[in-house]
Structures are given as C-alpha cells and as structure tokens.
Amino acid sequence: DKNQTCHDPDTSKLDDWICACPPPSTQPPAQQQAVAVCDVDECERMKQVCESVGQTCTDPNLLVANDWECQCAPPLNGTGVAKVAWCTLDECAADCIGATCANATCSSANQVCNDPNTAAMSTNDWTCTCPPPFAGSAISGVAICRIDECVGTCATCEEGACSNASQICNDPDTSKLGDWTCSCPPPAQKPPEVAGPVTPSCEVDECELHKDTCESQGQTCEDPNQDKAGDWLCKCAPPLTGTGAQQAAQCMLDECTETCATCAGTTCSAARQTCEDPDTTEHSTGDWTCTCPSPSTGTAVANAALCVIDECAVSCATCSNGTCTSQGQTCNDPNIAASSTGDWICTCPPPSTGSATAAAASPCVVDECTMLDNHKTCADAGQDCVDPNPTLR
C-alpha cells in the first residue's frame, strides 16, 4: 500500500525481505522488514556543510539521492552539487547587489563595465572603459575619456586637414569632440581656425623678420614661398654668386664668367685662350689666368698669355713631326712665337753641311777642307785647301 517494491534478497532465509522505492526515486532500500523512505530532504543532514561557509543548502528533488546543493548567498553567484560552491561576484552584472557593485555607474556614463577578477574575495576591481574613439579607463569609477583629435581617427578628427595646409594642429580639450584647431606656424600670427585650416592661407614674408641677417653682409633676402615657414634665403649681390638657406650666403666670384672691374671679360677669349679662376672665393680677385691653346704653351695672370710653339718639339700640322730626326738631322725653330709657323729648319750633322726650311736638308755635303786637320795641313804650308769632289750624303 506504500507503492513500494518488495524484494527478498535471500530466499533461503526468513524475515529478510525489504521495501524499495519505485523510480524515479534513487533513495536506498529500507532496512529489513520496513518500509523505505522515498522522499528525503538531504539538506536536513547536509545543511551544515553549506552553512559553515555562509551558503544555503537546497535539495531540488527529494526523490533523488546526492543531488543536494550549496548555493552562494547574494550578491555572490555559484552552485556546488553535493559540495561547497565556488562563489563568484561579477560586480558589473545587472543583478549584482551590494556596496561594491558597479550597478549603473559605467552605463550611465555611456562606458563599458568589466570585472577582470570575479573571485568572491576580489572586490572593487571593476573598471569603466571609454567607448571608441575615446581612450581611458578607471577602477571602481567613471573614466575620464579623452581623444586627441589631431592624431586620432574619428568622424570629427583632423586627419591631415592642418598638415596638408602646412599648418599646426592643436586639440585644446581632449575630453571634447570637434574643438581642434589649425594655426599658422611662426612667424605668421593669424588667429587659429576651429575644425579646419586657416584660410585663405598663412602667407607671411619672412624677410620682414630676417632681412638684417642678409643685408648686414651686403646680400638680399628672398622668401620664395610665403605660405611656407623656414624657407627664406640670403642671396649674394652680383657679380657675386651664392645662396644661404636661413643664413648669410658664402659668396663666390668666378672672374672668368662674371662681369666686374677685376674680371677677365673677353681678354682670354679674344686671344683664343682659355680663362680659369683658381680661387673663386669672394675676396680673391685678379688671380684669373689665360692659358694658350694646345699645341702652343703659355700662361699669364690677369692678362693674355704670350703663346709659344716650338715646332721641333711638339706635334702639329705645321710642325716637323720627326722629319729632321728621321734623317739623322737636327731640327731648330728660329722663332717660337705662336704666330710664326712653318719656319723650322733641318740642319745636316757635322762634318756635313746643309740645311732646309720646313723640310729635310738634301743633300748634305762633306767638304774635306772644312775638317780642321785637313785645313790646317794646307794652311801651315801657306796653301789653300780645295776639295775638288765634295762627298754628298
């Protein structure tokens, strides 16, 4: 009548029958000759296990054995089946109740709450984090959110508007959006523009500030791009040449190419000579030279050179070019002035005689009476020496 099952474990004995609970109960059978208890609240026996750590014991199904649970006390969360629960506390959770919970602290500021350690003993470590594009976080409180719109990427950020106009970006309050400014670089003094470049431009003539640097050296100041800072120049006054970037120039003077009182002008070129200035520094003047064209030689300082050409010693269209020496003769140029050409002479070697202008001497004659010993023989006898048949070479 208890709706239990009778079971006789040993049919060879008497009085050992038992009553067993029907399914789904998993409670153990009764002792000998007794009705089983099928709906047991296990917390009556196990609650001390839970309560010793401040937890609550519950038995979700009285018909099932060993299903009792220890449950953490709010605001802690956690359940342990047939054992003490491991309690956690997500201080960001909406159902968190307690002095350490974030509640709506972060969400009311449009920030994100995060609890990095939900262990029950770890409290007051929750953080509020700013939403993009802002940056910032705070522990157990609302974060101070900031974004530098001059370097960040966002709908209201500068993103090159200032730099593309060669201007300077500044974000005066990084807790706000849309307040960045473009300002002109020094020395321009135009007021800054909010959320855009200064218009129409930051034009300024830097020579108004720096001209004394140039003029003190007798130079002129030039600002090639008045929209750009730091590009002013000092330029040397003609006939000097040279440019100095943001400083006085190192001036040069090439007296061969410029026009000045000490310059060469056409002196060299008129003489078909080459002009060269060996020292083009500003204070080195009057040192230019004229150099004769090859094959003539000659150089003069600050004047046309006296050009000479020894037609026996060099190679040229009118030179001997070895004509004499190839015949064993001697070459001589009686006038080496560059204007005197084709006058070289080939002379026969002693004891022969003979010469020719601009050609090899031919023939070379040997008169034996011109030899000292032969002439002396006749002269000592008071006689004249005559060679009736001079030898030709």
Sequence and secondary structure as in RCSB ss.txt:
>XXXX:A:sequence
DKNQTCHDPDTSKLDDWICACPPPSTQPPAQQQAVAVCDVDECERMKQVCESVGQTCTDPNLLVANDWECQCAPP
LNGTGVAKVAWCTLDECAADCIGATCANATCSSANQVCNDPNTAAMSTNDWTCTCPPPFAGSAISGVAICRIDEC
VGTCATCEEGACSNASQICNDPDTSKLGDWTCSCPPPAQKPPEVAGPVTPSCEVDECELHKDTCESQGQTCEDPN
QDKAGDWLCKCAPPLTGTGAQQAAQCMLDECTETCATCAGTTCSAARQTCEDPDTTEHSTGDWTCTCPSPSTGTA
VANAALCVIDECAVSCATCSNGTCTSQGQTCNDPNIAASSTGDWICTCPPPSTGSATAAAASPCVVDECTMLDNH
KTCADAGQDCVDPNPTLR
>XXXX:A:secstr
  S EEE S TTSSS  EEE  TT      STTS       THHHHHHHHHTTT EEE S TTSTT  EEE  TT
 B EEETS    B  TTSTT  STT  TTTTGGGT EEE S  BTT  S  EEE  TT B EEETS    B  TT
TS STTS TTTTGGGT EEE S TTSSS  EEE  TT     EETS  SS     THHHHHHHHHTTT EEE S 
TTSSS  EEE  TT B EEETS    B  TTTS STTS TTHHHHTT EEE S  BTT  S  EEE  TTSB EE
ESS    B  TTTS  TTS TTTTGGGT EEE S  BTT  S  EEE  TT B EEETS     EE GGGSHHHH
HHHHHTT     SS EE 
